[in-house]
Amino acid sequence: MINFFVILFSFYLTPDNNLQSGIEYFNARAENAIGLQANTFNIDKAIKIFEGELSDQQNKEKAGYYYLASLNFKGQFVFTKEVDRKNVYKKAVDIGNALIKEFPQSAYIRFELITSIGLLAEMNGALKSAESGVVSQMLFHSHMLIQTDSMYRCCAGWKVLSILHYKTPYIPLVLTWPSNNTANDLLQKALRYYPADISNNYYYAEALLESGDKVNAKIYFQLVAKFTSRKEFYLEDENQKEKAKKHLASWH
């Protein structure tokens, strides 16, 4: 639970303490969730605080990261209407693009920007995203994230690059770079560093499935379903575990 006194006396907090209060709300974002549906109270409190902290240059980078992460979370686990989800992802992309220009070496901000772009692209479809230049943006940012910090968030840069390779349609003479083999190689590399990471295993299973290797894909989906979700990323992990279980159920 969020500390009662943090709530009661939040208007007395200094800027640094105010940011910390927002982080506490953010860390409590999965509290009182029903299944994968998050309660909006804590994440809304976090968003309000982080939005206010963006005007404080001292805290802007950190607040910007948490603000983007909060918007992405709300789109994934609070909003149920497509129009609301699209709007919040568009907002995150716009703000993320501005923040990454100001903080180009921030792996945290770049990762959340990639996430926002990817979530929006997922709603629009792979082909439309490729035609509109969204895939090119994600390629650029994933390469930049790898250069900045290849280990960030369990090799997130390699992971995103892999996803782009196996989800982007191969179009002769137009899009010739997507490769399932490259996707598999990148995720194998990520798994060598973080073998117990749920998303590394989930996306590797997806990549194997795209390559036609259903036998090994099933093994990795089963592994994902057995992992324990992390407290700090509870709904995010549970979401991937549920998707893995759906894949497995479709084969019975």
Secondary structure, DSSP 8 states (H G I E B T S, - for coil): ---HHHHHTGGG--HHHHHHHHHHHHHTTTTT-BTTB--HHHHHHHHHHHHHHTT-TTTHHHHHHHHHHHHHHHHHHT--SHHHHHHHHHHHHHHHHHHHHH-TT-HHHHHHHHHHHHHHHHHH-HHHHHHTTHHHHHHHHHHHHHHHHTTHHHHHHHHHHHHHHHHS--BTTTB----HHHHHHHHHHHHHH-TT-HHHHHHHHHHHHHTT-HHHHHHHHHHHHHS---GGGHHHHHHHHHHHHHHHHHT-
